[in-house]
């Protein structure tokens, strides 16, 4: 474990809610971004990031389309929560048909 503080945003949510657009916005803000990271790879990736001198701002889309991913993400979140070198947030996006602006298309 290093003294490096990593700022991590996990983007997840419903299909069609704009996860890819959100991750592109984080990239514009200077974050290193990854789209569709399997939950089981998150801890290994963070171990790699801890050994580098840059990339202290990470944003990743973690998809939970199947039940197996849902149970895996819970274990990953428990592990992340116990890591003092991580400051993490979860951004959950959802989609409601009623919010579509028909004039925008």
QUIPE-V328970 format. One record per residue. N is the residue number from 0. RES is the residue in one small letter. BURIAL is I if it has 9 or more other C-alpha atoms within 8 Angstrom, else O. Layout:
BEGIN
((N:RES:BURIAL) (N:RES:BURIAL))
END
This chain:
BEGIN
((0:x:O) (1:x:O) (2:x:O) (3:x:O) (4:x:O) (5:x:I) (6:x:I) (7:x:I) (8:x:I) (9:x:I) (10:x:I) (11:x:I) (12:x:I) (13:x:O) (14:x:O) (15:x:O) (16:x:I) (17:x:O) (18:x:I) (19:x:O) (20:x:O) (21:x:I) (22:x:I) (23:x:I) (24:x:O) (25:x:I) (26:x:I) (27:x:O) (28:x:O) (29:x:O) (30:x:I) (31:x:I) (32:x:I) (33:x:I) (34:x:I) (35:x:O) (36:x:I) (37:x:I) (38:x:I) (39:x:I) (40:x:O) (41:x:I) (42:x:I) (43:x:O) (44:x:O) (45:x:O) (46:x:O) (47:x:O) (48:x:I) (49:x:I) (50:x:O) (51:x:O) (52:x:O) (53:x:O) (54:x:I) (55:x:I) (56:x:I) (57:x:I) (58:x:I) (59:x:I) (60:x:I) (61:x:I) (62:x:I) (63:x:I) (64:x:O) (65:x:O) (66:x:O) (67:x:O) (68:x:I) (69:x:I) (70:x:O) (71:x:I) (72:x:I) (73:x:O) (74:x:O) (75:x:I) (76:x:O) (77:x:O) (78:x:I) (79:x:I) (80:x:O) (81:x:O) (82:x:O) (83:x:O) (84:x:I) (85:x:I) (86:x:I) (87:x:I) (88:x:O) (89:x:O) (90:x:I) (91:x:O) (92:x:I) (93:x:I) (94:x:I) (95:x:O) (96:x:O) (97:x:O) (98:x:O) (99:x:O) (100:x:O) (101:x:O) (102:x:O) (103:x:O) (104:x:O))
END
